[in-house]
Amino acid sequence: KGVSSSLNEAEISLMALEALQPDALAEIEASIEGEAASLILYRDAQGGVHAFRNICPHAGRRLDYAPGKFVRTKGGELLCAVHGATFSLPAGVCVAGPCRGECLCAVAVHVAEGQIRLGEADAQ
């Protein structure tokens, strides 16, 4: 049976857009399909927001070395502090390290009323 959640994920606000500066990363806890998940939010230079599960595809470890603390390369890529996998942003593709060619698991987010929210934006 396909049972849909009673909560519309698009109504769940993760954080205020103004709290995430361009070219910045943030970690946020959210409930996705009823399960707690750590997410990485990234705001690109054009103001677009991208989200990924905070899990390195190489060994399943969190990418932050402490909650909400990330390592970036001089070129701006996200670096897994444990085994050195390097991910391009905003694509989330591993460009160097043990899982080269694999991708971070993207999570749909959108901006509405100044808030970063889970899910796709409602089509108008």
C-alpha positions as CSV (number, residue, x, y, z in Angstrom):
1,K,0.0,0.0,0.0
2,G,1.3,3.5,-0.8
3,V,0.5,5.5,2.3
4,S,1.4,9.1,2.1
5,S,2.6,11.1,5.0
6,S,0.1,13.4,6.7
7,L,2.7,16.2,6.7
8,N,3.4,17.9,3.4
9,E,7.2,18.0,3.3
10,A,7.1,21.2,1.2
11,E,5.6,22.9,4.3
12,I,8.6,21.9,6.5
13,S,11.0,24.9,6.9
14,L,14.6,23.9,7.4
15,M,16.1,27.4,7.9
16,A,15.8,31.0,6.9
17,L,17.5,31.7,3.5
18,E,19.3,34.7,5.0
19,A,21.0,32.5,7.5
20,L,22.8,30.6,4.8
21,Q,25.2,33.0,3.1
22,P,26.3,32.4,-0.6
23,D,29.0,29.7,-1.0
24,A,28.2,28.5,2.6
25,L,27.4,25.1,4.0
26,A,25.1,24.3,6.9
27,E,24.1,21.0,8.6
28,I,20.4,20.6,9.6
29,E,18.5,17.7,11.0
30,A,15.2,16.9,9.3
31,S,12.6,14.2,9.0
32,I,12.5,12.6,5.6
33,E,9.9,10.0,4.9
34,G,9.5,9.6,8.7
35,E,13.1,9.1,9.4
36,A,15.6,11.4,11.0
37,A,18.3,12.5,8.6
38,S,21.3,14.9,8.7
39,L,21.3,17.2,5.6
40,I,24.0,19.4,4.1
41,L,22.6,22.7,2.7
42,Y,24.7,24.6,0.2
43,R,23.9,28.0,-1.2
44,D,25.6,28.7,-4.5
45,A,27.0,32.0,-5.6
46,Q,23.8,32.8,-7.6
47,G,21.7,32.2,-4.5
48,G,20.3,28.7,-5.4
49,V,20.1,26.2,-2.6
50,H,21.1,22.6,-2.8
51,A,20.7,19.8,-0.3
52,F,22.4,16.4,0.2
53,R,22.2,13.7,2.8
54,N,25.2,14.2,5.1
55,I,26.6,10.8,4.1
56,C,29.8,10.0,2.2
57,P,29.1,7.3,-0.4
58,H,32.5,5.8,0.2
59,A,32.0,4.5,3.7
60,G,28.7,5.8,4.9
61,R,30.2,8.2,7.4
62,R,29.1,11.8,8.0
63,L,30.9,14.4,6.0
64,D,31.2,16.9,8.8
65,Y,34.1,16.4,11.2
66,A,32.0,17.9,14.0
67,P,28.3,18.8,13.8
68,G,28.0,21.5,11.2
69,K,31.8,21.8,10.7
70,F,33.0,21.0,7.1
71,V,36.4,21.0,5.4
72,R,36.6,22.7,2.1
73,T,39.5,22.6,-0.4
74,K,41.2,25.8,-1.6
75,G,39.0,25.3,-4.8
76,G,35.8,25.3,-2.7
77,E,35.0,21.5,-2.9
78,L,33.6,19.7,0.0
79,L,36.1,17.3,1.6
80,C,35.2,14.2,3.6
81,A,37.5,14.5,6.7
82,V,37.7,10.8,7.2
83,H,39.0,9.4,3.9
84,G,39.5,12.4,1.7
85,A,36.7,12.1,-0.9
86,T,36.3,15.4,-2.6
87,F,32.9,16.6,-3.9
88,S,32.3,19.4,-6.4
89,L,29.6,21.9,-5.4
90,P,26.8,22.4,-6.2
91,A,26.7,19.1,-8.2
92,G,27.8,16.8,-5.3
93,V,29.9,14.6,-7.6
94,C,33.1,13.0,-6.2
95,V,36.0,14.4,-8.2
96,A,38.8,12.8,-6.2
97,G,39.4,10.1,-3.6
98,P,38.0,6.7,-2.9
99,C,34.6,7.1,-4.4
100,R,35.5,9.1,-7.5
101,G,32.5,9.4,-9.9
102,E,29.9,8.7,-7.2
103,C,27.5,11.4,-6.1
104,L,26.1,12.6,-2.8
105,C,22.4,11.8,-2.3
106,A,20.5,14.9,-3.4
107,V,17.4,16.0,-1.4
108,A,14.9,18.3,-3.1
109,V,14.6,21.7,-1.5
110,H,13.1,25.0,-2.6
111,V,12.9,28.6,-1.3
112,A,9.5,30.0,-0.4
113,E,8.7,33.1,1.7
114,G,12.4,33.5,2.7
115,Q,12.6,30.0,4.0
116,I,14.5,26.9,2.7
117,R,11.9,24.1,2.6
118,L,11.9,20.4,1.9
119,G,10.6,19.1,-1.4
120,E,9.9,20.6,-4.8
121,A,8.3,23.9,-5.2
122,D,4.6,23.7,-6.0
123,A,3.9,24.1,-9.7
124,Q,1.8,27.1,-10.4
